[in-house]
Amino acid sequence: MIEPIYRSTREEREKWIKKARYNIFNLQSRQVYIDLLTDSGTSAMSQLQWSEMMLGDESYAGASSFYKLKKSVKDIFGFDHFLPVHQGRAAENVLFSVLVKKGDIVPGNAHFDTTKGHVEYRQATALDCTIREAYDTNLIHPFKGNVDTEILKSVLEKYTDSIPFIILTLTCNSTGGQPVSMQNIKDVRALADKYSIPLIYDAARFAENAYFIKLREKGYEDKAIPEIVTEMFSYADAMTMSGKKDGIVNMGGFIGFREKELWEKATTFNIMFEGYLTYGGMAGRDMNAMASGLREATDFDYLDTRVRQTEYLANRLLDQRIPVQQPTGGHAVYVDATKFLQKVPREEFIAQTLVIELYLEGGIRSAEIGTLMADRDPQTRENRFPENEYVRLALPRRVYTNNHMDVVATALGNIYNRRNKITSGYRILKEAPIMRHFTIELAPV
Ligand code: F0G
């Protein structure tokens, strides 16, 4: 499906972003030239998916579309039990309603913000056990999504009775779309077994993770992507899935379960929050499209083209000495804003300042993965300053060409050349108590 894009002038953008209270979520899509806000739900569906839309079975209960999706989930991930939900955070809401209670500790590799939000909303703690190397953007490490197993072991030892599960995010969005190695997955599984704690995956970008295992991990170079995916999921007890990423759909998600018992407990919450068990917030046609999208996402040529486009953009930035998280991850390029804008104080939101500069320069919409997204500490209500302030350039699947990437690289290069003139950022006018970045209102300092 082709969607038009719109050009604008700098004067227009200055007016629009001011009216949007310097929050790019408040911009209308017509006010954006190249939209790299997210790869979530913004991808283009294939001819197969569009034809599947026509075959949607919209029965309330027992639709053939449900069984089509169930078969994809079984074939790809090996789970016998599953519940459709409308998107990834809904999967978290339903599953965590069963598993997470006040005072719990949920260890993992840099939880995504909605995952952390759903843990903290239940007055539990999301504990980050990612390897230290992930936070040094210049350091080359093939699997910057990995868990530090020594740290995880000490956490499991110390809090055994308060840990409902370990969560692995594949790929790890918060550290730069970075993969987790099969060896690390196996090591985490061994610890999970030792302490009898379930292992759950946040599998939004599972196929990109499998692609990196094939390219970067010894022993997997000759294996097919579906084979690698099967092995990855053989070590999991359950999964939450946002179909808007590697399901290549505009809306959808599900929860996969190994054990019927856990599935059964989750069904009540699914009916309450999402919908009946055989649609869970999805239309039949959307279940059909996702059943196909999940399979298409495991095609090597598709993955290779996609990840190489991300790499292309990163290389165009590196050519201009623009600091980015290295090596490049799967779905996005993460610009290291702290290194880029060295004169803006962190209290004035460095990454957000660069997000706005990029919009003004080229009409390009990106995402702040920094202090605004990190929210305030639930106890002290102080700002949490994360180790890295990133501007994320996320690439929708099958949408833009490398010509668009050249425009993005040129715009960032122009800002980089005048970076020393950018010395101040933004202050908060209004914010929500949790996940504030979506609705925040700002003004220049
Ligand atoms: N887990 C990960 C790793 C994610 O990246 C996201 C969403 C979710 C869970 C939640 O899924 O949006 O379907 O409710 N990430 C989007 C992003 C929003 O832009 O990275 P959802």
Boltz pocket constraint, residues with backbone or C-beta under 6 A from the ligand:
constraints:
  - pocket:
      binder: B
      contacts: [[A, 37], [A, 38], [A, 39], [A, 40], [A, 86], [A, 87], [A, 88], [A, 89], [A, 90], [A, 112], [A, 114], [A, 115], [A, 169], [A, 171], [A, 173], [A, 202], [A, 204], [A, 205], [A, 241], [A, 242], [A, 243], [A, 244], [A, 252], [A, 253]]
      max_distance: 6.0
